[in-house]
Amino acid sequence: MDEQHRIHTAGVSASIAAQGAELNSLRDADGEELLWQAGPEWPRHAPVLFPIVGRLANDTLRHAGQTHRLTQHGFARDSRFEWTERTATRAALRLRDSEATRALFPFPFVLEQIFSVQDATLSVTTRVGNPGGAVLPCAVGAHPAFRWPLAAGVAQEAHLLEFAAAESGPALAVRDGLMAAPGPLPFDGRVLPLSPALFAEHALVMPDVSSRSVRFVAPGEDGVPARVLTVSWDGYKDLGVWSPPGGAPFLCIEPWFGMASPVDWDGDFADKPGLLLLRAGESREFTWRVTVGA
């Protein structure tokens, strides 16, 4: 049984694993790896977050008078998906609810991950469907980790994130994995200077972000970037930016729909703020893309 599949064009190539439907390699036209290759700082590459993003209070989902243990970011990233399509430029995988998932998350669902490449762009679409007869409450998120420094010889502190629109905030603080009181953004306008110190305490979490894309820039000489990755998204409404406290050679740019529970909230999961609520028979698509050198 094939556990990996590679898709490619002349401008970009990507490898996907059946375990977690996870992107585990992204290479440019010269074959240079741009994705974090796992390691002691963080053992993942680009997990899909479902049916929650972040944590629930006490890692406990409460629904209809019952409790279920559901840990950070949910179970999809640790589940084996089935292949539904594999070609030179596309791959698709699917995960359905089962007895094992319903013990953690008592709702029927269909979760699909669709990867495609065109020119120098990789697109990743997450499709969530509700095959049940009642509302499906859930969250969904992407968590790709890109190499940082993005170009050899460029200091981490020289890198920038350039947002497509001016961002006014707020930013949410993270306390014990839960969302705490909002505060100001650590930048003004469109450009966020990057440094490990930015993540000394927690991720940068931006609810209802205005931008639909951000450029991850490694500056070069004479105003010409040494390398740029453009990450864009559709359907998602929130954004997380993260690197582990203490420093690590990667940066995660994470479009989300939904986030961790507020620190003072521990109610029925269906009432959790910010969730996606799918009616019976409804489905929704969320797409993020990364373009090399744009």
C-alpha positions in Angstrom: 0.0 0.0 0.0 1.5 3.3 -1.1 2.0 5.7 1.9 3.4 8.6 -0.1 2.6 10.3 -3.4 4.5 13.1 -5.2 2.9 15.7 -7.5 5.0 18.1 -9.6 5.3 20.7 -12.3 8.4 22.3 -13.7 8.1 25.0 -11.0 7.3 23.1 -7.8 6.9 19.6 -6.4 5.2 18.3 -3.3 5.0 15.0 -1.5 1.9 13.9 0.5 1.5 11.1 3.1 -1.6 9.0 3.6 -1.0 9.3 7.4 -2.7 12.6 8.3 -3.1 13.5 4.7 0.0 15.6 5.5 2.2 17.6 3.1 5.7 16.5 4.0 7.8 18.1 1.2 7.7 21.2 -0.9 10.5 21.8 -3.4 11.2 24.6 -5.8 12.3 24.2 -9.5 15.9 23.5 -8.4 14.8 20.8 -6.0 15.5 22.9 -2.8 13.4 21.9 0.1 11.2 24.8 1.5 9.1 22.9 4.1 10.3 22.1 7.6 11.5 18.4 7.7 10.4 17.7 11.3 12.8 17.3 14.1 13.1 17.6 17.9 11.7 21.2 17.9 8.5 19.9 16.3 7.9 16.5 14.8 5.4 17.5 12.1 5.5 19.2 8.7 2.0 20.6 7.8 -0.8 18.9 9.7 -4.5 19.4 9.0 -6.4 20.6 12.1 -9.8 19.0 12.5 -12.3 18.9 14.2 -10.8 21.5 16.4 -8.1 24.2 16.1 -6.1 24.7 19.3 -7.4 23.3 22.6 -10.6 22.8 24.5 -10.6 23.5 28.3 -9.2 20.4 30.0 -9.0 18.7 26.6 -12.7 17.9 27.1 -15.5 18.1 24.5 -18.9 18.5 26.2 -22.1 17.7 24.2 -25.6 16.6 25.0 -24.6 15.8 28.6 -21.7 13.6 27.7 -17.9 14.3 27.8 -15.3 13.2 25.3 -11.5 13.5 25.5 -10.3 15.5 22.5 -6.8 16.8 22.5 -5.1 19.8 20.9 -5.9 20.3 17.1 -8.0 17.1 17.0 -7.4 13.6 15.5 -7.2 14.1 11.8 -3.5 14.8 11.8 -3.0 11.4 13.4 -5.4 9.4 11.2 -4.7 7.4 8.1 -6.7 8.8 5.1 -7.7 6.8 2.1 -6.5 7.8 -1.4 -9.2 8.8 -3.8 -7.1 10.3 -6.6 -3.4 10.2 -7.5 -2.0 11.8 -10.7 1.1 13.6 -11.6 -0.4 17.0 -10.6 -3.2 16.1 -8.2 -3.8 14.0 -5.1 -6.9 13.6 -3.0 -7.6 11.8 0.3 -10.6 11.2 2.5 -11.4 10.5 6.1 -14.8 9.5 7.3 -16.2 9.2 10.9 -15.9 5.8 12.5 -16.5 4.2 15.9 -13.1 5.4 16.9 -13.6 9.0 15.9 -17.1 9.1 17.4 -15.7 8.2 20.8 -13.7 11.5 20.6 -16.1 13.6 18.6 -19.7 12.5 18.5 -20.6 13.7 15.0 -20.7 12.2 11.5 -18.4 13.9 9.0 -16.5 13.5 5.7 -13.1 15.2 5.5 -11.2 15.5 2.2 -7.8 16.9 1.5 -7.1 17.8 -2.2 -3.6 18.8 -3.3 -2.8 20.2 -6.8 0.1 22.0 -8.4 0.2 24.5 -11.3 3.2 26.4 -12.4 5.0 27.4 -9.2 1.9 27.1 -6.9 0.7 24.3 -4.6 -3.0 24.5 -3.6 -4.4 22.6 -0.7 -8.2 22.3 -0.3 -9.9 21.0 2.7 -13.5 20.0 2.1 -15.7 19.3 5.2 -19.0 17.5 4.6 -21.9 16.7 7.0 -23.6 13.4 6.0 -25.7 13.4 9.2 -29.1 14.7 10.0 -28.2 17.4 12.5 -25.8 20.3 12.6 -22.1 19.5 12.4 -20.1 21.9 14.6 -16.3 21.9 14.0 -13.2 23.9 13.2 -10.6 23.4 10.5 -7.2 24.8 10.0 -3.9 24.5 8.1 -0.5 24.4 9.9 2.3 24.4 7.3 5.8 25.0 8.6 8.3 26.7 6.2 12.0 26.8 6.5 13.3 29.9 8.4 15.7 31.2 7.4 14.1 30.9 4.0 17.3 31.6 2.1 20.8 30.6 3.2 22.9 33.4 4.7 19.9 35.6 5.7 19.3 36.1 9.4 16.0 35.1 10.9 15.6 38.7 12.2 15.9 40.1 8.7 12.8 38.2 7.4 9.4 39.9 7.0 5.8 39.1 6.6 4.0 41.5 4.2 0.2 41.4 4.5 -2.0 42.1 1.5 -4.1 44.6 3.6 -3.4 46.9 6.5 -4.2 45.0 9.7 -5.6 46.8 12.7 -5.9 43.9 15.1 -6.6 42.8 17.6 -4.2 40.0 18.5 -5.3 37.3 21.0 -3.0 36.2 23.7 -2.6 32.4 24.4 -2.7 31.1 28.0 -2.2 27.4 28.6 -3.3 26.8 25.0 -6.5 28.8 25.4 -7.5 32.2 24.0 -7.0 35.0 26.5 -7.8 38.7 26.4 -7.2 40.6 23.1 -4.4 43.1 22.8 -2.7 45.2 20.1 -0.9 43.7 17.2 2.9 43.8 17.4 3.1 45.8 14.2 1.3 48.6 12.5 -0.1 48.3 9.0 1.1 45.7 6.6 4.6 44.7 7.5 5.5 42.4 10.4 9.3 42.2 11.2 10.1 38.6 12.3 12.3 37.4 15.1 12.4 34.5 17.5 11.6 36.9 20.3 8.1 37.5 18.7 7.2 34.0 19.8 8.9 33.9 23.2 5.5 33.5 25.0 3.0 32.3 22.4 1.8 32.4 18.8 0.5 35.5 17.1 -3.3 34.9 16.7 -5.3 37.2 14.5 -9.1 36.7 14.5 -11.1 37.8 11.4 -7.9 38.8 9.6 -8.4 41.4 6.8 -5.8 40.0 4.4 -6.3 37.0 2.1 -2.5 36.6 1.5 0.8 37.3 3.1 4.4 37.3 1.6 7.1 35.6 3.6 10.2 37.5 2.5 13.9 36.8 2.9 15.5 40.1 1.9 18.5 40.2 -0.5 20.7 42.8 -2.0 19.7 46.0 -3.8 16.1 45.6 -2.7 15.7 42.3 -4.5 14.4 39.5 -2.2 16.7 36.5 -1.9 13.5 34.4 -1.7 9.7 34.9 -1.4 6.9 32.6 -0.6 3.3 33.9 -1.0 0.7 32.1 1.1 -2.9 32.9 0.2 -6.2 31.5 1.4 -10.0 31.3 0.7 -12.7 30.4 3.2 -10.6 30.7 6.3 -11.2 33.7 8.5 -8.5 33.6 11.2 -4.7 33.5 11.0 -2.0 32.1 13.3 1.7 32.7 13.0 3.9 30.5 15.2 7.4 29.3 15.9 8.3 27.5 19.1 9.4 29.5 22.1 13.2 29.3 22.5 13.7 29.5 18.7 13.5 27.0 15.9 14.4 27.0 12.2 10.8 27.2 10.9 7.8 29.5 10.7 4.2 28.4 10.6 1.7 30.5 8.6 -1.7 29.0 9.6 -5.1 30.0 8.1 -7.9 28.8 10.3 -11.7 28.7 10.7 -12.1 28.6 14.4 -9.6 28.6 17.2 -9.0 27.4 20.8 -11.6 28.0 23.5 -11.6 31.2 25.4 -10.0 30.8 28.9 -13.4 31.4 30.6 -15.5 29.2 28.4 -16.3 25.5 29.0 -19.8 24.9 27.7 -21.5 22.6 25.2 -19.2 22.2 22.1 -22.0 23.2 19.7 -22.2 26.6 21.4 -18.4 27.2 21.3 -17.6 30.7 19.8 -16.3 30.9 16.3 -17.1 27.4 15.1 -18.1 26.3 11.6 -21.7 25.1 11.7 -22.7 22.8 8.8 -26.3 21.9 8.2 -27.4 18.4 7.4 -26.0 17.5 3.9 -24.0 20.7 3.6 -20.3 20.9 2.8 -17.7 23.7 2.8 -14.3 24.2 1.1 -11.2 25.9 2.5 -8.1 26.5 0.4 -4.6 27.7 1.1 -1.9 28.1 -1.5 1.8 28.7 -1.5 3.5 30.2 -4.5 7.3 30.0 -4.8 9.0 33.2 -5.9 6.0 35.6 -6.1 
